[in-house]
Amino acid sequence: MGEPTLCAMPRTNPEGPPTKVLVVDDDRLLCAGLTSILHTTPDLVVVAAVHDGAQVQAAVDAHRPDVVLLDIRMPVLDGIEA
């Protein structure tokens, strides 16, 4: 059995719009990695990535995501309070 690889998957709902995702994490490398992984799935589109809980509300207002992937422990404003 070989190593798993990332590959583009077929859309499960080709007629509908993709799910919009906002990624929130203070670790920029993790944020970039999650964004790269999510880009391999055609049903998902990352509309923005922010690195501080204080930026969440503005990003939600600007991009209207369907899903927010949110780190709970962040400086300035944590994911629970955001």
N, C-alpha and C positions, 0 to 999 in steps of 0.2 A: 504494500500500500504506500503510495507516494505522499509527499508533503501536500497539505491543502494550499491552494492558491486563490488569490482574489481574481475574480473574473466578472464581467458584466452579466447580470442575470436578465432574462427577458421580463418585460413589464407584465405584471399580473392583471392590470387593467389598462390596456392600451388606449381606450377611448377617454378615460378620465385624466384629470391633471395629476402631475406628480405631487406627493406629499412634501410640503415645504418644512424644512428643519432649520432651527436656530441652535447653534452649538455654543455653549457657554462654559469656559474653563480657564482658570488663571494660568495653567500650564500650556504655553503656546505650542509646544511640540505635540502634546496630546491632542490639542485642538486641531492641529494640522493633520495628524494621523487619523482622527475620527472623520474629518472632512474628506480625506482621500478615500477612506473605506466607504463612506456613504456615497461618494461619487460613482462607485462601481455598480450601484443599484439604480436602474432607470426609474423606479417608482419614487425615488427620493431626490430632492434637490436642496442643497444647503444654501439658504438665502443669506446667511450672515454667520459670522463667528465673532464673539466678543469675549473679553478676558477679565471682566470684572462684573460683579453682581449689580453695581450701580449703573451699568450700561444696558441691562436687560430690558427695562421698560421702554426705553427709546428704541431699541432694536425690534421689540415686539410691535410697537406702534408703527415703525417704518416698514417692516417686512411682512407683518401679519402671518407668522408661521403657524402651521398646523400642529407642530411638535417642537418642544424645547428640550434639548438634552442639556441638563444643568448640573454642574458640579455643586455639591452641597457646601464644601469647605473652600472658601475663597477670602482673600483679604478685602478690606473696605466694606463690602456688603456680601454676606454669604448667600448661598442658594436658597436657603429657607426663607430669609427675609426678602429676597428679590421676588 
